[in-house]
Amino acid sequence: MAVIEFARDVLKFKDANTTEADPETKYPVIHTMESQLQNIKDKKYGGTIRLGAYPTKIKKGSVLNKIYGKESVLDERHRHRYEFNNKS
């Protein structure tokens, strides 16, 4: 959402969007990962999504620090079929 907002407000691409929400967007700043195109075409959704985790350091005084009540590192998991479009 931050990439879409940046494209719309800073770059003035008023029609920027993700192809997930608008497959016909003029500026597809977020689009389907190449490896996921066939899965979507074939409507194979179960068990085909990309999974991962990213280590997130909780800094003192941050919102996460207030929520978790401690400084540490946690793994933020993600599941997705979409990524930043380097071509748009």
PyMOL Python script that loads the backbone (N, CA, C, O; Angstrom):
from pymol import cmd

cmd.read_pdbstr("""\
ATOM      1  N   MET A   1       0.821  -1.174   0.000  1.00  0.00           N
ATOM      2  CA  MET A   1       0.000   0.000   0.000  1.00  0.00           C
ATOM      3  C   MET A   1       0.877   1.255   0.000  1.00  0.00           C
ATOM      4  O   MET A   1       0.517   2.267  -0.601  1.00  0.00           O
ATOM      5  N   ALA A   2       2.015   1.186   0.668  1.00  0.00           N
ATOM      6  CA  ALA A   2       2.914   2.339   0.694  1.00  0.00           C
ATOM      7  C   ALA A   2       3.471   2.630  -0.696  1.00  0.00           C
ATOM      8  O   ALA A   2       3.621   3.793  -1.071  1.00  0.00           O
ATOM      9  N   VAL A   3       3.775   1.593  -1.455  1.00  0.00           N
ATOM     10  CA  VAL A   3       4.285   1.783  -2.820  1.00  0.00           C
ATOM     11  C   VAL A   3       3.217   2.426  -3.694  1.00  0.00           C
ATOM     12  O   VAL A   3       3.510   3.332  -4.474  1.00  0.00           O
ATOM     13  N   ILE A   4       1.996   1.963  -3.564  1.00  0.00           N
ATOM     14  CA  ILE A   4       0.889   2.536  -4.341  1.00  0.00           C
ATOM     15  C   ILE A   4       0.694   4.003  -3.964  1.00  0.00           C
ATOM     16  O   ILE A   4       0.544   4.856  -4.839  1.00  0.00           O
ATOM     17  N   GLU A   5       0.696   4.288  -2.691  1.00  0.00           N
ATOM     18  CA  GLU A   5       0.529   5.666  -2.222  1.00  0.00           C
ATOM     19  C   GLU A   5       1.650   6.564  -2.733  1.00  0.00           C
ATOM     20  O   GLU A   5       1.393   7.687  -3.167  1.00  0.00           O
ATOM     21  N   PHE A   6       2.894   6.079  -2.686  1.00  0.00           N
ATOM     22  CA  PHE A   6       4.033   6.844  -3.184  1.00  0.00           C
ATOM     23  C   PHE A   6       3.877   7.114  -4.682  1.00  0.00           C
ATOM     24  O   PHE A   6       4.081   8.236  -5.144  1.00  0.00           O
ATOM     25  N   ALA A   7       3.517   6.084  -5.425  1.00  0.00           N
ATOM     26  CA  ALA A   7       3.345   6.246  -6.876  1.00  0.00           C
ATOM     27  C   ALA A   7       2.253   7.261  -7.193  1.00  0.00           C
ATOM     28  O   ALA A   7       2.403   8.071  -8.108  1.00  0.00           O
ATOM     29  N   ARG A   8       1.177   7.220  -6.454  1.00  0.00           N
ATOM     30  CA  ARG A   8       0.062   8.154  -6.701  1.00  0.00           C
ATOM     31  C   ARG A   8       0.402   9.581  -6.296  1.00  0.00           C
ATOM     32  O   ARG A   8       0.181  10.515  -7.068  1.00  0.00           O
ATOM     33  N   ASP A   9       0.933   9.756  -5.100  1.00  0.00           N
ATOM     34  CA  ASP A   9       1.122  11.103  -4.559  1.00  0.00           C
ATOM     35  C   ASP A   9       2.442  11.760  -4.929  1.00  0.00           C
ATOM     36  O   ASP A   9       2.471  12.964  -5.187  1.00  0.00           O
ATOM     37  N   VAL A  10       3.521  11.014  -4.961  1.00  0.00           N
ATOM     38  CA  VAL A  10       4.830  11.594  -5.251  1.00  0.00           C
ATOM     39  C   VAL A  10       5.127  11.572  -6.746  1.00  0.00           C
ATOM     40  O   VAL A  10       5.562  12.571  -7.320  1.00  0.00           O
ATOM     41  N   LEU A  11       4.886  10.421  -7.367  1.00  0.00           N
ATOM     42  CA  LEU A  11       5.174  10.295  -8.798  1.00  0.00           C
ATOM     43  C   LEU A  11       4.039  10.803  -9.681  1.00  0.00           C
ATOM     44  O   LEU A  11       4.201  10.947 -10.893  1.00  0.00           O
ATOM     45  N   LYS A  12       2.889  11.074  -9.064  1.00  0.00           N
ATOM     46  CA  LYS A  12       1.701  11.589  -9.770  1.00  0.00           C
ATOM     47  C   LYS A  12       1.121  10.578 -10.755  1.00  0.00           C
ATOM     48  O   LYS A  12       0.521  10.964 -11.758  1.00  0.00           O
ATOM     49  N   PHE A  13       1.297   9.280 -10.473  1.00  0.00           N
ATOM     50  CA  PHE A  13       0.662   8.218 -11.254  1.00  0.00           C
ATOM     51  C   PHE A  13      -0.704   7.975 -10.611  1.00  0.00           C
ATOM     52  O   PHE A  13      -0.872   7.027  -9.843  1.00  0.00           O
ATOM     53  N   LYS A  14      -1.655   8.812 -10.918  1.00  0.00           N
ATOM     54  CA  LYS A  14      -2.953   8.795 -10.228  1.00  0.00           C
ATOM     55  C   LYS A  14      -3.664   7.452 -10.313  1.00  0.00           C
ATOM     56  O   LYS A  14      -4.447   7.117  -9.423  1.00  0.00           O
ATOM     57  N   ASP A  15      -3.409   6.674 -11.366  1.00  0.00           N
ATOM     58  CA  ASP A  15      -4.068   5.384 -11.532  1.00  0.00           C
ATOM     59  C   ASP A  15      -3.220   4.207 -11.049  1.00  0.00           C
ATOM     60  O   ASP A  15      -3.551   3.058 -11.341  1.00  0.00           O
ATOM     61  N   ALA A  16      -2.143   4.466 -10.323  1.00  0.00           N
ATOM     62  CA  ALA A  16      -1.283   3.381  -9.824  1.00  0.00           C
ATOM     63  C   ALA A  16      -2.082   2.479  -8.891  1.00  0.00           C
ATOM     64  O   ALA A  16      -2.914   2.940  -8.110  1.00  0.00           O
ATOM     65  N   ASN A  17      -1.806   1.177  -8.995  1.00  0.00           N
ATOM     66  CA  ASN A  17      -2.517   0.225  -8.155  1.00  0.00           C
ATOM     67  C   ASN A  17      -1.796  -1.112  -8.175  1.00  0.00           C
ATOM     68  O   ASN A  17      -0.751  -1.258  -8.809  1.00  0.00           O
ATOM     69  N   THR A  18      -2.355  -2.069  -7.488  1.00  0.00           N
ATOM     70  CA  THR A  18      -1.906  -3.447  -7.551  1.00  0.00           C
ATOM     71  C   THR A  18      -2.810  -4.192  -8.527  1.00  0.00           C
ATOM     72  O   THR A  18      -4.010  -3.924  -8.592  1.00  0.00           O
ATOM     73  N   THR A  19      -2.245  -5.118  -9.278  1.00  0.00           N
ATOM     74  CA  THR A  19      -3.069  -5.884 -10.212  1.00  0.00           C
ATOM     75  C   THR A  19      -4.028  -6.804  -9.470  1.00  0.00           C
ATOM     76  O   THR A  19      -4.976  -7.313 -10.068  1.00  0.00           O
ATOM     77  N   GLU A  20      -3.802  -7.025  -8.192  1.00  0.00           N
ATOM     78  CA  GLU A  20      -4.738  -7.820  -7.388  1.00  0.00           C
ATOM     79  C   GLU A  20      -6.075  -7.090  -7.279  1.00  0.00           C
ATOM     80  O   GLU A  20      -7.132  -7.715  -7.372  1.00  0.00           O
ATOM     81  N   ALA A  21      -6.036  -5.773  -7.081  1.00  0.00           N
ATOM     82  CA  ALA A  21      -7.257  -4.980  -6.949  1.00  0.00           C
ATOM     83  C   ALA A  21      -7.779  -4.479  -8.289  1.00  0.00           C
ATOM     84  O   ALA A  21      -8.989  -4.366  -8.488  1.00  0.00           O
ATOM     85  N   ASP A  22      -6.862  -4.178  -9.210  1.00  0.00           N
ATOM     86  CA  ASP A  22      -7.252  -3.652 -10.521  1.00  0.00           C
ATOM     87  C   ASP A  22      -6.355  -4.248 -11.607  1.00  0.00           C
ATOM     88  O   ASP A  22      -5.306  -3.685 -11.922  1.00  0.00           O
ATOM     89  N   PRO A  23      -6.760  -5.382 -12.179  1.00  0.00           N
ATOM     90  CA  PRO A  23      -5.934  -6.033 -13.193  1.00  0.00           C
ATOM     91  C   PRO A  23      -5.633  -5.165 -14.421  1.00  0.00           C
ATOM     92  O   PRO A  23      -4.678  -5.436 -15.149  1.00  0.00           O
ATOM     93  N   GLU A  24      -6.436  -4.132 -14.651  1.00  0.00           N
ATOM     94  CA  GLU A  24      -6.266  -3.269 -15.818  1.00  0.00           C
ATOM     95  C   GLU A  24      -5.629  -1.920 -15.486  1.00  0.00           C
ATOM     96  O   GLU A  24      -5.655  -1.007 -16.311  1.00  0.00           O
ATOM     97  N   THR A  25      -5.060  -1.784 -14.295  1.00  0.00           N
ATOM     98  CA  THR A  25      -4.471  -0.509 -13.898  1.00  0.00           C
ATOM     99  C   THR A  25      -3.417  -0.033 -14.899  1.00  0.00           C
ATOM    100  O   THR A  25      -2.655  -0.830 -15.445  1.00  0.00           O
ATOM    101  N   LYS A  26      -3.391   1.270 -15.126  1.00  0.00           N
ATOM    102  CA  LYS A  26      -2.425   1.864 -16.053  1.00  0.00           C
ATOM    103  C   LYS A  26      -0.996   1.751 -15.517  1.00  0.00           C
ATOM    104  O   LYS A  26      -0.046   1.605 -16.286  1.00  0.00           O
ATOM    105  N   TYR A  27      -0.855   1.819 -14.196  1.00  0.00           N
ATOM    106  CA  TYR A  27       0.450   1.748 -13.545  1.00  0.00           C
ATOM    107  C   TYR A  27       0.450   0.609 -12.516  1.00  0.00           C
ATOM    108  O   TYR A  27       0.152   0.841 -11.345  1.00  0.00           O
ATOM    109  N   PRO A  28       0.777  -0.610 -12.940  1.00  0.00           N
ATOM    110  CA  PRO A  28       0.771  -1.757 -12.018  1.00  0.00           C
ATOM    111  C   PRO A  28       2.047  -1.818 -11.178  1.00  0.00           C
ATOM    112  O   PRO A  28       2.943  -2.612 -11.465  1.00  0.00           O
ATOM    113  N   VAL A  29       2.129  -0.990 -10.151  1.00  0.00           N
ATOM    114  CA  VAL A  29       3.342  -0.915  -9.347  1.00  0.00           C
ATOM    115  C   VAL A  29       3.550  -2.160  -8.483  1.00  0.00           C
ATOM    116  O   VAL A  29       4.678  -2.473  -8.101  1.00  0.00           O
ATOM    117  N   ILE A  30       2.477  -2.858  -8.183  1.00  0.00           N
ATOM    118  CA  ILE A  30       2.533  -4.164  -7.521  1.00  0.00           C
ATOM    119  C   ILE A  30       1.823  -5.138  -8.449  1.00  0.00           C
ATOM    120  O   ILE A  30       0.680  -4.907  -8.845  1.00  0.00           O
ATOM    121  N   HIS A  31       2.502  -6.228  -8.796  1.00  0.00           N
ATOM    122  CA  HIS A  31       1.883  -7.164  -9.728  1.00  0.00           C
ATOM    123  C   HIS A  31       2.135  -8.609  -9.306  1.00  0.00           C
ATOM    124  O   HIS A  31       2.897  -8.877  -8.378  1.00  0.00           O
ATOM    125  N   THR A  32       1.488  -9.519  -9.997  1.00  0.00           N
ATOM    126  CA  THR A  32       1.607 -10.936  -9.688  1.00  0.00           C
ATOM    127  C   THR A  32       3.022 -11.421  -9.971  1.00  0.00           C
ATOM    128  O   THR A  32       3.602 -11.112 -11.011  1.00  0.00           O
ATOM    129  N   MET A  33       3.563 -12.179  -9.038  1.00  0.00           N
ATOM    130  CA  MET A  33       4.885 -12.763  -9.229  1.00  0.00           C
ATOM    131  C   MET A  33       4.826 -13.688 -10.445  1.00  0.00           C
ATOM    132  O   MET A  33       3.846 -14.404 -10.647  1.00  0.00           O
ATOM    133  N   GLU A  34       5.871 -13.662 -11.238  1.00  0.00           N
ATOM    134  CA  GLU A  34       5.932 -14.494 -12.446  1.00  0.00           C
ATOM    135  C   GLU A  34       5.638 -15.962 -12.133  1.00  0.00           C
ATOM    136  O   GLU A  34       4.936 -16.637 -12.886  1.00  0.00           O
ATOM    137  N   SER A  35       6.172 -16.440 -11.034  1.00  0.00           N
ATOM    138  CA  SER A  35       5.997 -17.845 -10.655  1.00  0.00           C
ATOM    139  C   SER A  35       4.566 -18.180 -10.235  1.00  0.00           C
ATOM    140  O   SER A  35       4.222 -19.355 -10.102  1.00  0.00           O
ATOM    141  N   GLN A  36       3.732 -17.167 -10.026  1.00  0.00           N
ATOM    142  CA  GLN A  36       2.356 -17.387  -9.577  1.00  0.00           C
ATOM    143  C   GLN A  36       1.318 -17.226 -10.688  1.00  0.00           C
ATOM    144  O   GLN A  36       0.150 -17.555 -10.482  1.00  0.00           O
ATOM    145  N   LEU A  37       1.713 -16.732 -11.850  1.00  0.00           N
ATOM    146  CA  LEU A  37       0.754 -16.462 -12.925  1.00  0.00           C
ATOM    147  C   LEU A  37      -0.045 -17.693 -13.327  1.00  0.00           C
ATOM    148  O   LEU A  37      -1.265 -17.617 -13.469  1.00  0.00           O
ATOM    149  N   GLN A  38       0.625 -18.826 -13.512  1.00  0.00           N
ATOM    150  CA  GLN A  38      -0.082 -20.039 -13.931  1.00  0.00           C
ATOM    151  C   GLN A  38      -1.019 -20.543 -12.837  1.00  0.00           C
ATOM    152  O   GLN A  38      -2.116 -21.017 -13.132  1.00  0.00           O
ATOM    153  N   ASN A  39      -0.595 -20.443 -11.575  1.00  0.00           N
ATOM    154  CA  ASN A  39      -1.464 -20.860 -10.470  1.00  0.00           C
ATOM    155  C   ASN A  39      -2.756 -20.061 -10.458  1.00  0.00           C
ATOM    156  O   ASN A  39      -3.829 -20.626 -10.247  1.00  0.00           O
ATOM    157  N   ILE A  40      -2.669 -18.766 -10.680  1.00  0.00           N
ATOM    158  CA  ILE A  40      -3.861 -17.925 -10.695  1.00  0.00           C
ATOM    159  C   ILE A  40      -4.725 -18.263 -11.906  1.00  0.00           C
ATOM    160  O   ILE A  40      -5.946 -18.369 -11.794  1.00  0.00           O
ATOM    161  N   LYS A  41      -4.093 -18.430 -13.051  1.00  0.00           N
ATOM    162  CA  LYS A  41      -4.835 -18.780 -14.269  1.00  0.00           C
ATOM    163  C   LYS A  41      -5.588 -20.095 -14.081  1.00  0.00           C
ATOM    164  O   LYS A  41      -6.736 -20.227 -14.505  1.00  0.00           O
ATOM    165  N   ASP A  42      -4.935 -21.065 -13.443  1.00  0.00           N
ATOM    166  CA  ASP A  42      -5.539 -22.378 -13.216  1.00  0.00           C
ATOM    167  C   ASP A  42      -6.421 -22.423 -11.967  1.00  0.00           C
ATOM    168  O   ASP A  42      -6.996 -23.464 -11.651  1.00  0.00           O
ATOM    169  N   LYS A  43      -6.528 -21.299 -11.258  1.00  0.00           N
ATOM    170  CA  LYS A  43      -7.289 -21.192 -10.003  1.00  0.00           C
ATOM    171  C   LYS A  43      -6.802 -22.196  -8.958  1.00  0.00           C
ATOM    172  O   LYS A  43      -7.593 -22.778  -8.216  1.00  0.00           O
ATOM    173  N   LYS A  44      -5.484 -22.383  -8.919  1.00  0.00           N
ATOM    174  CA  LYS A  44      -4.845 -23.239  -7.909  1.00  0.00           C
ATOM    175  C   LYS A  44      -4.383 -22.352  -6.767  1.00  0.00           C
ATOM    176  O   LYS A  44      -3.265 -21.838  -6.781  1.00  0.00           O
ATOM    177  N   TYR A  45      -5.245 -22.179  -5.786  1.00  0.00           N
ATOM    178  CA  TYR A  45      -4.925 -21.265  -4.700  1.00  0.00           C
ATOM    179  C   TYR A  45      -4.383 -21.996  -3.469  1.00  0.00           C
ATOM    180  O   TYR A  45      -3.495 -21.476  -2.795  1.00  0.00           O
ATOM    181  N   GLY A  46      -4.887 -23.164  -3.168  1.00  0.00           N
ATOM    182  CA  GLY A  46      -4.464 -23.886  -1.977  1.00  0.00           C
ATOM    183  C   GLY A  46      -3.070 -24.456  -2.104  1.00  0.00           C
ATOM    184  O   GLY A  46      -2.781 -25.196  -3.045  1.00  0.00           O
ATOM    185  N   GLY A  47      -2.202 -24.117  -1.165  1.00  0.00           N
ATOM    186  CA  GLY A  47      -0.869 -24.690  -1.109  1.00  0.00           C
ATOM    187  C   GLY A  47       0.116 -24.161  -2.140  1.00  0.00           C
ATOM    188  O   GLY A  47       1.210 -24.708  -2.277  1.00  0.00           O
ATOM    189  N   THR A  48      -0.247 -23.106  -2.870  1.00  0.00           N
ATOM    190  CA  THR A  48       0.660 -22.593  -3.897  1.00  0.00           C
ATOM    191  C   THR A  48       1.217 -21.221  -3.576  1.00  0.00           C
ATOM    192  O   THR A  48       2.056 -20.705  -4.315  1.00  0.00           O
ATOM    193  N   ILE A  49       0.771 -20.631  -2.500  1.00  0.00           N
ATOM    194  CA  ILE A  49       1.190 -19.269  -2.155  1.00  0.00           C
ATOM    195  C   ILE A  49       2.629 -19.265  -1.639  1.00  0.00           C
ATOM    196  O   ILE A  49       3.074 -20.238  -1.029  1.00  0.00           O
ATOM    197  N   ARG A  50       3.343 -18.192  -1.879  1.00  0.00           N
ATOM    198  CA  ARG A  50       4.721 -18.070  -1.413  1.00  0.00           C
ATOM    199  C   ARG A  50       4.724 -17.771   0.084  1.00  0.00           C
ATOM    200  O   ARG A  50       4.027 -16.868   0.547  1.00  0.00           O
ATOM    201  N   LEU A  51       5.513 -18.534   0.830  1.00  0.00           N
ATOM    202  CA  LEU A  51       5.594 -18.372   2.280  1.00  0.00           C
ATOM    203  C   LEU A  51       6.989 -17.924   2.667  1.00  0.00           C
ATOM    204  O   LEU A  51       7.964 -18.238   1.985  1.00  0.00           O
ATOM    205  N   GLY A  52       7.078 -17.201   3.743  1.00  0.00           N
ATOM    206  CA  GLY A  52       8.385 -16.788   4.218  1.00  0.00           C
ATOM    207  C   GLY A  52       8.294 -16.100   5.564  1.00  0.00           C
ATOM    208  O   GLY A  52       7.226 -15.985   6.165  1.00  0.00           O
ATOM    209  N   ALA A  53       9.441 -15.653   6.010  1.00  0.00           N
ATOM    210  CA  ALA A  53       9.516 -14.926   7.280  1.00  0.00           C
ATOM    211  C   ALA A  53      10.658 -13.923   7.174  1.00  0.00           C
ATOM    212  O   ALA A  53      11.625 -14.133   6.441  1.00  0.00           O
ATOM    213  N   TYR A  54      10.532 -12.852   7.904  1.00  0.00           N
ATOM    214  CA  TYR A  54      11.535 -11.803   7.892  1.00  0.00           C
ATOM    215  C   TYR A  54      11.841 -11.429   9.338  1.00  0.00           C
ATOM    216  O   TYR A  54      10.924 -11.135  10.105  1.00  0.00           O
ATOM    217  N   PRO A  55      13.127 -11.437   9.724  1.00  0.00           N
ATOM    218  CA  PRO A  55      13.451 -11.065  11.105  1.00  0.00           C
ATOM    219  C   PRO A  55      13.219  -9.569  11.329  1.00  0.00           C
ATOM    220  O   PRO A  55      13.697  -8.729  10.567  1.00  0.00           O
ATOM    221  N   THR A  56      12.487  -9.263  12.373  1.00  0.00           N
ATOM    222  CA  THR A  56      12.154  -7.882  12.697  1.00  0.00           C
ATOM    223  C   THR A  56      12.690  -7.555  14.084  1.00  0.00           C
ATOM    224  O   THR A  56      12.310  -8.189  15.068  1.00  0.00           O
ATOM    225  N   LYS A  57      13.574  -6.563  14.159  1.00  0.00           N
ATOM    226  CA  LYS A  57      14.137  -6.159  15.444  1.00  0.00           C
ATOM    227  C   LYS A  57      13.209  -5.128  16.084  1.00  0.00           C
ATOM    228  O   LYS A  57      12.859  -4.123  15.466  1.00  0.00           O
ATOM    229  N   ILE A  58      12.821  -5.388  17.312  1.00  0.00           N
ATOM    230  CA  ILE A  58      11.962  -4.467  18.054  1.00  0.00           C
ATOM    231  C   ILE A  58      12.853  -3.481  18.787  1.00  0.00           C
ATOM    232  O   ILE A  58      13.638  -3.864  19.654  1.00  0.00           O
ATOM    233  N   LYS A  59      12.728  -2.214  18.435  1.00  0.00           N
ATOM    234  CA  LYS A  59      13.553  -1.172  19.045  1.00  0.00           C
ATOM    235  C   LYS A  59      12.836  -0.528  20.225  1.00  0.00           C
ATOM    236  O   LYS A  59      11.613  -0.394  20.236  1.00  0.00           O
ATOM    237  N   LYS A  60      13.618  -0.138  21.202  1.00  0.00           N
ATOM    238  CA  LYS A  60      13.091   0.532  22.385  1.00  0.00           C
ATOM    239  C   LYS A  60      12.343   1.801  21.975  1.00  0.00           C
ATOM    240  O   LYS A  60      12.836   2.591  21.170  1.00  0.00           O
ATOM    241  N   GLY A  61      11.151   1.984  22.537  1.00  0.00           N
ATOM    242  CA  GLY A  61      10.351   3.170  22.266  1.00  0.00           C
ATOM    243  C   GLY A  61       9.474   3.067  21.024  1.00  0.00           C
ATOM    244  O   GLY A  61       8.687   3.972  20.746  1.00  0.00           O
ATOM    245  N   SER A  62       9.601   1.971  20.274  1.00  0.00           N
ATOM    246  CA  SER A  62       8.789   1.805  19.063  1.00  0.00           C
ATOM    247  C   SER A  62       7.378   1.332  19.417  1.00  0.00           C
ATOM    248  O   SER A  62       7.114   0.929  20.550  1.00  0.00           O
ATOM    249  N   VAL A  63       6.486   1.388  18.445  1.00  0.00           N
ATOM    250  CA  VAL A  63       5.125   0.901  18.651  1.00  0.00           C
ATOM    251  C   VAL A  63       5.154  -0.584  18.999  1.00  0.00           C
ATOM    252  O   VAL A  63       4.438  -1.024  19.899  1.00  0.00           O
ATOM    253  N   LEU A  64       5.979  -1.360  18.291  1.00  0.00           N
ATOM    254  CA  LEU A  64       6.076  -2.791  18.603  1.00  0.00           C
ATOM    255  C   LEU A  64       6.591  -3.024  20.019  1.00  0.00           C
ATOM    256  O   LEU A  64       6.137  -3.940  20.703  1.00  0.00           O
ATOM    257  N   ASN A  65       7.531  -2.205  20.455  1.00  0.00           N
ATOM    258  CA  ASN A  65       8.053  -2.313  21.816  1.00  0.00           C
ATOM    259  C   ASN A  65       6.932  -2.098  22.825  1.00  0.00           C
ATOM    260  O   ASN A  65       6.866  -2.789  23.842  1.00  0.00           O
ATOM    261  N   LYS A  66       6.056  -1.148  22.548  1.00  0.00           N
ATOM    262  CA  LYS A  66       4.923  -0.880  23.442  1.00  0.00           C
ATOM    263  C   LYS A  66       3.926  -2.039  23.421  1.00  0.00           C
ATOM    264  O   LYS A  66       3.345  -2.382  24.451  1.00  0.00           O
ATOM    265  N   ILE A  67       3.731  -2.637  22.252  1.00  0.00           N
ATOM    266  CA  ILE A  67       2.785  -3.749  22.136  1.00  0.00           C
ATOM    267  C   ILE A  67       3.327  -5.009  22.818  1.00  0.00           C
ATOM    268  O   ILE A  67       2.629  -5.643  23.610  1.00  0.00           O
ATOM    269  N   TYR A  68       4.589  -5.367  22.502  1.00  0.00           N
ATOM    270  CA  TYR A  68       5.171  -6.596  23.033  1.00  0.00           C
ATOM    271  C   TYR A  68       5.771  -6.411  24.426  1.00  0.00           C
ATOM    272  O   TYR A  68       5.954  -7.383  25.159  1.00  0.00           O
ATOM    273  N   GLY A  69       6.077  -5.171  24.789  1.00  0.00           N
ATOM    274  CA  GLY A  69       6.620  -4.907  26.111  1.00  0.00           C
ATOM    275  C   GLY A  69       8.074  -5.306  26.293  1.00  0.00           C
ATOM    276  O   GLY A  69       8.547  -5.416  27.424  1.00  0.00           O
ATOM    277  N   LYS A  70       8.798  -5.528  25.184  1.00  0.00           N
ATOM    278  CA  LYS A  70      10.208  -5.900  25.288  1.00  0.00           C
ATOM    279  C   LYS A  70      10.927  -5.604  23.982  1.00  0.00           C
ATOM    280  O   LYS A  70      10.317  -5.422  22.928  1.00  0.00           O
ATOM    281  N   GLU A  71      12.257  -5.563  24.096  1.00  0.00           N
ATOM    282  CA  GLU A  71      13.099  -5.447  22.916  1.00  0.00           C
ATOM    283  C   GLU A  71      13.541  -6.858  22.545  1.00  0.00           C
ATOM    284  O   GLU A  71      13.987  -7.610  23.411  1.00  0.00           O
ATOM    285  N   SER A  72      13.427  -7.219  21.306  1.00  0.00           N
ATOM    286  CA  SER A  72      13.868  -8.538  20.863  1.00  0.00           C
ATOM    287  C   SER A  72      13.810  -8.597  19.346  1.00  0.00           C
ATOM    288  O   SER A  72      13.614  -7.581  18.681  1.00  0.00           O
ATOM    289  N   VAL A  73      13.980  -9.780  18.816  1.00  0.00           N
ATOM    290  CA  VAL A  73      13.833 -10.017  17.388  1.00  0.00           C
ATOM    291  C   VAL A  73      12.735 -11.057  17.217  1.00  0.00           C
ATOM    292  O   VAL A  73      12.730 -12.083  17.898  1.00  0.00           O
ATOM    293  N   LEU A  74      11.822 -10.795  16.322  1.00  0.00           N
ATOM    294  CA  LEU A  74      10.779 -11.771  16.045  1.00  0.00           C
ATOM    295  C   LEU A  74      10.684 -11.973  14.542  1.00  0.00           C
ATOM    296  O   LEU A  74      11.109 -11.121  13.762  1.00  0.00           O
ATOM    297  N   ASP A  75      10.130 -13.089  14.150  1.00  0.00           N
ATOM    298  CA  ASP A  75       9.949 -13.377  12.731  1.00  0.00           C
ATOM    299  C   ASP A  75       8.547 -12.973  12.317  1.00  0.00           C
ATOM    300  O   ASP A  75       7.560 -13.514  12.814  1.00  0.00           O
ATOM    301  N   GLU A  76       8.470 -12.025  11.408  1.00  0.00           N
ATOM    302  CA  GLU A  76       7.194 -11.622  10.827  1.00  0.00           C
ATOM    303  C   GLU A  76       6.965 -12.490   9.604  1.00  0.00           C
ATOM    304  O   GLU A  76       7.723 -12.414   8.638  1.00  0.00           O
ATOM    305  N   ARG A  77       5.939 -13.304   9.636  1.00  0.00           N
ATOM    306  CA  ARG A  77       5.655 -14.205   8.531  1.00  0.00           C
ATOM    307  C   ARG A  77       4.871 -13.488   7.442  1.00  0.00           C
ATOM    308  O   ARG A  77       4.120 -12.549   7.705  1.00  0.00           O
ATOM    309  N   HIS A  78       5.062 -13.948   6.226  1.00  0.00           N
ATOM    310  CA  HIS A  78       4.298 -13.377   5.114  1.00  0.00           C
ATOM    311  C   HIS A  78       3.882 -14.478   4.160  1.00  0.00           C
ATOM    312  O   HIS A  78       4.533 -15.517   4.052  1.00  0.00           O
ATOM    313  N   ARG A  79       2.781 -14.222   3.474  1.00  0.00           N
ATOM    314  CA  ARG A  79       2.239 -15.108   2.449  1.00  0.00           C
ATOM    315  C   ARG A  79       1.754 -14.214   1.328  1.00  0.00           C
ATOM    316  O   ARG A  79       0.986 -13.279   1.557  1.00  0.00           O
ATOM    317  N   HIS A  80       2.197 -14.495   0.133  1.00  0.00           N
ATOM    318  CA  HIS A  80       1.791 -13.602  -0.945  1.00  0.00           C
ATOM    319  C   HIS A  80       1.982 -14.205  -2.322  1.00  0.00           C
ATOM    320  O   HIS A  80       2.659 -15.220  -2.490  1.00  0.00           O
ATOM    321  N   ARG A  81       1.377 -13.567  -3.291  1.00  0.00           N
ATOM    322  CA  ARG A  81       1.533 -13.883  -4.721  1.00  0.00           C
ATOM    323  C   ARG A  81       1.985 -12.652  -5.495  1.00  0.00           C
ATOM    324  O   ARG A  81       2.206 -12.735  -6.704  1.00  0.00           O
ATOM    325  N   TYR A  82       2.124 -11.529  -4.835  1.00  0.00           N
ATOM    326  CA  TYR A  82       2.383 -10.264  -5.487  1.00  0.00           C
ATOM    327  C   TYR A  82       3.700  -9.676  -5.019  1.00  0.00           C
ATOM    328  O   TYR A  82       4.167  -9.963  -3.917  1.00  0.00           O
ATOM    329  N   GLU A  83       4.301  -8.838  -5.879  1.00  0.00           N
ATOM    330  CA  GLU A  83       5.583  -8.216  -5.545  1.00  0.00           C
ATOM    331  C   GLU A  83       5.698  -6.871  -6.245  1.00  0.00           C
ATOM    332  O   GLU A  83       4.882  -6.520  -7.097  1.00  0.00           O
ATOM    333  N   PHE A  84       6.723  -6.133  -5.867  1.00  0.00           N
ATOM    334  CA  PHE A  84       7.025  -4.841  -6.495  1.00  0.00           C
ATOM    335  C   PHE A  84       7.318  -5.062  -7.975  1.00  0.00           C
ATOM    336  O   PHE A  84       8.059  -5.976  -8.336  1.00  0.00           O
ATOM    337  N   ASN A  85       6.744  -4.235  -8.818  1.00  0.00           N
ATOM    338  CA  ASN A  85       6.943  -4.341 -10.271  1.00  0.00           C
ATOM    339  C   ASN A  85       8.110  -3.442 -10.662  1.00  0.00           C
ATOM    340  O   ASN A  85       7.974  -2.219 -10.684  1.00  0.00           O
ATOM    341  N   ASN A  86       9.238  -4.037 -10.967  1.00  0.00           N
ATOM    342  CA  ASN A  86      10.433  -3.272 -11.346  1.00  0.00           C
ATOM    343  C   ASN A  86      10.327  -2.622 -12.721  1.00  0.00           C
ATOM    344  O   ASN A  86      11.147  -1.770 -13.063  1.00  0.00           O
ATOM    345  N   LYS A  87       9.343  -3.004 -13.502  1.00  0.00           N
ATOM    346  CA  LYS A  87       9.205  -2.475 -14.865  1.00  0.00           C
ATOM    347  C   LYS A  87       8.310  -1.240 -14.959  1.00  0.00           C
ATOM    348  O   LYS A  87       8.374  -0.514 -15.951  1.00  0.00           O
ATOM    349  N   SER A  88       7.488  -0.990 -13.958  1.00  0.00           N
ATOM    350  CA  SER A  88       6.559   0.155 -14.091  1.00  0.00           C
ATOM    351  C   SER A  88       7.147   1.441 -13.559  1.00  0.00           C
ATOM    352  O   SER A  88       6.493   2.483 -13.600  1.00  0.00           O
TER     353      SER A  88
END
""", "prot")
cmd.dss("prot")
cmd.show_as("cartoon", "prot")
cmd.util.cbc("prot")
cmd.orient("prot")
